[in-house]
Amino acid sequence: MQLYVFSSGRLHLDKSIIQNGSSGKIEVPVAFFLIKHPKGNVLFDCGNNDKLITDPSYWGPLTAALDPERTPDIAIDTQLNKIGIKPADVKFVVLGHLHLDHAGNVGKFPDSTIVYQRDEIINAFWPKPGLAGPYITSDFSMLRSDLGQPMPAKVKTIELSGDLDLFGDGSIYIHRAVSHTPGSQLMVVRLPKTGLVVLTSDVIYLKENLDKNLLPSMGNVCRSAGDARRLRLCAPAARYRGCRRDLRA
């Protein structure tokens, strides 16, 4: 079993957005991850929508606010091709949450099983007041079935309201972690040589947040900090990878 780290480019924003009390511009990578497992390839998150590369208006005012990298080489097909993987080769797409920089390319995986928390899909289509900004409905609207169909999903899905041992062997464990969004989840990967790797998907932004117990400034900060502390207590030797920085404990 192997884990690969890819980039959907970088965002440029003020540090105060992701860490209370901080200031100054920082450059943050938008990561997504591919796990080659004997029972099938698993993608965790899928980055910014590739439409943004040629059409900066796709993000509306958020393009200017976040200043995303938009070079052709960051396209998800190009990135996955580096290890010989095509979208059709991916068995599961696990979405940490459905913000624009995490679920942007989910529509490129129509043959995969999409794994998400029910609270998150509900909030993504009709967010609670104050939480709508980072959701772009057209990123994931193709998941809905056609008009008149009794079932909501057009594609194969696993809709969770809790945790899941994806393959039943303890190698990939999805943990419900309500914090950054109402339906956030993270993924714990047990690699044969490296050991535990926790993919945090904005539940933890920066290594500094984890090391110093610094609160984020977005989402439910109490739940987010609590999840981070519980994870560290349960797996003190784990390596943490967020979408923003390599987080190692």
Secondary structure, 3 states (H helix, E strand, C coil): CEEEEEEEEEEEEEHHHCCCCCCCEEEEEEEEEEEEECCEEEEECCCCCCHHHHCHHHHCCHHHHHCCCCCHHHCHHHHHHCCCCCHHHEEEEECCCCCCCCCCCHHHCCCCEEEEEHHHHHHHHCCCCCCCCCCCHHHHHHHECCCCCCCCECCCEEEECCCEECCCCCCEEEEECCCCCCCCEEEEEEECCCEEEEECCCCCCCHHHHHHCCCCCCCCHHHHHHHHHHHHHHCCCCEEECCCCEEEC
